[in-house]
Amino acid sequence: MIYAPYIIADSTSGPSKEYTQFMDEYNEKHKYCLVCGSTGYSTTLTGYIINMDNKDSYEDRNRCICSNCGDIHSFHDRVSKQHLRKYKINEILNKIKNK
């Protein structure tokens, strides 16, 4: 006979405050398409496990397709508003250099 170990957990209480806060911050850091800055996208829905003791290692590798420009990238590759400004400035500088 084989006995499987069971973990007893209360799943009715919903996500913890720590998890919710982390995911809110993570989603804000990865909100914008790095090509065009759009927030719209379609995505795959694979669940990725978060180690709450090592949150910095978490990467959402779901595939996103930008609704605006069609770029295909992972959710983790999307950028925050702050980083988006850096991309836009670099893009403008590169266009000026290439003229």
C-alpha positions as CSV (number, residue, x, y, z in Angstrom):
1,M,0.0,0.0,0.0
2,I,1.3,3.5,-0.9
3,Y,0.3,6.5,1.2
4,A,0.4,9.9,-0.4
5,P,1.2,12.8,1.8
6,Y,-1.5,15.4,2.2
7,I,-1.2,19.1,3.0
8,I,-4.1,20.5,4.9
9,A,-4.7,24.2,4.0
10,D,-7.7,26.5,4.2
11,S,-8.4,27.4,0.6
12,T,-11.5,29.4,1.4
13,S,-9.7,32.3,2.9
14,G,-8.4,33.5,-0.5
15,P,-5.0,34.9,-1.3
16,S,-2.8,36.3,1.4
17,K,-2.3,40.0,1.7
18,E,1.5,39.5,1.0
19,Y,0.6,37.6,-2.2
20,T,-1.9,40.2,-3.4
21,Q,0.5,43.1,-2.7
22,F,3.3,41.3,-4.5
23,M,1.1,40.6,-7.6
24,D,-0.2,44.1,-7.7
25,E,3.4,45.5,-7.7
26,Y,4.6,42.8,-10.2
27,N,1.7,43.6,-12.6
28,E,2.5,47.4,-12.4
29,K,6.2,46.7,-13.2
30,H,5.2,44.7,-16.3
31,K,2.2,46.6,-17.5
32,Y,3.3,48.1,-20.9
33,C,4.4,46.6,-24.2
34,L,8.1,47.5,-24.5
35,V,7.7,48.1,-28.3
36,C,4.7,50.5,-28.4
37,G,3.7,51.2,-24.8
38,S,0.2,49.8,-25.0
39,T,-1.5,48.1,-22.0
40,G,-3.7,45.8,-24.1
41,Y,-2.7,42.3,-24.8
42,S,-4.0,38.7,-25.1
43,T,-2.2,36.0,-23.2
44,T,-1.8,32.3,-22.4
45,L,-3.0,31.4,-19.0
46,T,-0.4,29.1,-17.5
47,G,0.0,29.4,-13.7
48,Y,3.5,30.0,-12.4
49,I,4.3,29.2,-8.7
50,I,5.6,32.0,-6.6
51,N,8.1,31.2,-3.8
52,M,7.2,33.8,-1.3
53,D,10.5,33.4,0.4
54,N,12.3,34.2,-2.9
55,K,9.9,36.6,-4.7
56,D,12.6,38.1,-6.9
57,S,13.0,34.9,-8.8
58,Y,9.4,34.9,-10.0
59,E,8.8,35.4,-13.7
60,D,5.5,35.2,-15.4
61,R,6.4,33.5,-18.7
62,N,2.9,33.5,-20.3
63,R,3.1,34.5,-23.9
64,C,1.5,37.9,-24.7
65,I,0.5,39.4,-28.0
66,C,0.2,43.1,-27.9
67,S,-3.2,44.3,-29.1
68,N,-1.7,47.4,-30.6
69,C,1.5,46.5,-32.4
70,G,1.2,42.7,-32.5
71,D,4.6,42.1,-30.8
72,I,4.9,38.7,-29.2
73,H,6.7,38.6,-25.8
74,S,6.4,37.1,-22.4
75,F,4.5,38.9,-19.7
76,H,7.7,39.3,-17.7
77,D,9.3,41.2,-20.7
78,R,6.7,43.9,-20.4
79,V,7.9,47.1,-18.7
80,S,6.8,49.7,-16.1
81,K,5.9,53.2,-17.0
82,Q,9.3,54.4,-15.8
83,H,11.1,52.0,-18.1
84,L,8.8,52.7,-21.0
85,R,10.0,56.3,-20.9
86,K,13.6,55.1,-21.2
87,Y,12.7,52.9,-24.2
88,K,10.9,55.8,-25.9
89,I,13.8,58.2,-25.4
90,N,16.2,55.7,-26.8
91,E,14.0,55.1,-29.7
92,I,13.8,58.8,-30.5
93,L,17.6,59.1,-30.2
94,N,18.2,56.2,-32.5
95,K,15.9,57.7,-35.1
96,I,17.8,61.0,-34.9
97,K,21.1,59.2,-35.3
98,N,19.9,57.2,-38.3
99,K,18.9,60.4,-40.3
